[in-house]
Amino acid sequence: MSSARPEGGPRQRLFFALWPEAAVRTRLDQAGAALLGKRVKRVPAENLHLTLAFAGAVTATVRQCLQAAAADIRCPAFELSIGHIGHWSRPRIYWAGPVHTPPPLWSLAGMLQTALGDCGLQTETRPYQPHITLARKIQRAPDIQHIAPIDWSIRHFSLVESVTGPRAASYQLLGSWELEG
């Protein structure tokens, strides 16, 4: 029996994300706790993020392509106000997102989707929905649609590896790129 892996060796599960600084992450975690209490298992505070583009399981060659593409992205820094709350019943996800999505966020997500395609990956066909997952496996969420705004200055984006462990996923930042301005 061979231990060789097909198509280029080991793979990493990668995605591009906006990674909040500690103060924003704490406020998001507190909002989730206030809304959901202890009746559900929330996403750990250290894992809270806003996904921009999901690459999936990729080889080292594709990772290098993604990093090179990220370095070429030019997008202005922007302000994001998280204040909308939602629940998707099919994946059973409770999330927070922007009340209004600023144009630079749409642009950044679009450029990263293009980068995925340029690196040979299949791109997402569903419309982009910026959100931060607060809890998973939620059967029924509270009927609250808004929270006090959590302001977040977006100055960089990151490439992140997701490692699935026995209890939950952990995330490792592999690189970050500054936005302009």
Residue pairs with C-beta under 8 A, 6 or more apart in sequence:
5 11
7 59
8 59
8 60
8 61
9 59
9 60
10 59
10 60
11 57
11 58
11 59
12 57
12 58
12 60
12 63
12 161
13 55
13 56
13 57
13 58
13 161
13 162
13 163
13 164
14 55
14 56
14 58
14 63
14 66
14 159
14 160
14 161
14 162
14 174
15 51
15 52
15 53
15 54
15 55
15 159
15 160
15 162
16 51
16 52
16 53
16 55
16 66
16 70
16 112
16 157
16 158
16 159
16 160
17 49
17 50
17 51
17 52
17 157
17 158
17 160
18 49
18 50
18 52
18 80
18 152
18 154
18 157
18 158
19 49
19 157
19 158
19 160
19 173
19 176
20 28
20 48
20 49
20 50
20 152
24 150
24 152
25 45
25 46
25 48
26 45
27 150
28 45
28 48
28 82
28 96
28 132
28 134
28 150
29 42
29 45
29 48
31 96
31 134
31 147
31 148
31 150
32 42
32 43
32 94
32 96
32 134
32 135
33 42
35 85
35 94
35 134
35 142
35 144
35 147
36 42
36 94
36 134
36 135
36 138
36 141
36 142
40 94
40 135
40 137
40 138
41 135
41 136
41 137
42 134
42 135
43 133
43 134
43 135
43 136
44 168
46 171
47 168
47 169
47 170
47 171
48 132
48 133
48 134
49 132
49 160
49 171
50 80
50 97
50 130
50 131
50 132
51 131
52 108
52 109
52 112
52 157
53 109
53 112
53 113
53 115
53 116
53 124
54 124
55 62
55 66
55 116
55 119
55 121
56 121
58 66
58 119
58 121
62 119
62 120
62 121
63 159
63 174
65 118
65 119
65 120
66 115
66 116
66 119
66 159
67 159
67 174
67 175
69 115
69 118
69 119
70 112
70 115
70 157
70 159
70 175
70 177
71 177
73 108
73 111
73 112
73 115
73 157
73 177
74 180
75 104
75 107
75 108
75 111
75 179
75 180
76 104
76 179
76 180
76 181
77 104
77 153
77 154
77 155
77 179
77 180
77 181
78 102
78 104
78 105
78 154
78 179
79 102
79 151
79 152
79 153
79 154
80 98
80 102
80 105
80 151
80 152
80 153
80 154
81 98
81 99
81 100
81 149
81 150
81 151
81 152
82 96
82 97
82 98
82 132
82 147
82 149
82 150
82 151
82 152
83 96
83 98
83 99
83 146
83 147
83 148
83 149
83 150
84 96
84 97
84 98
84 99
84 145
84 146
85 94
85 95
85 96
85 97
85 141
85 142
85 144
85 145
85 146
85 147
86 94
86 95
86 96
86 97
86 131
86 145
87 93
87 94
87 95
87 138
87 140
87 141
88 95
91 136
92 136
92 137
92 138
92 139
93 131
93 133
93 135
93 136
93 138
94 133
94 134
94 135
94 136
94 138
94 141
95 131
95 132
95 133
95 134
96 131
96 132
96 134
96 147
96 150
97 129
97 130
97 131
97 132
98 105
98 130
99 146
99 149
101 130
104 154
104 179
105 130
105 154
106 128
108 157
108 179
109 128
109 130
110 128
112 157
113 123
113 124
113 128
114 123
116 122
116 123
117 123
154 179
155 178
155 179
156 176
156 177
156 178
156 179
157 176
157 177
157 179
158 173
158 174
158 175
158 176
158 177
159 173
159 174
159 175
159 176
160 171
160 172
160 173
160 174
161 171
161 172
161 174
162 169
162 170
162 171
163 169
163 170
163 171
163 172
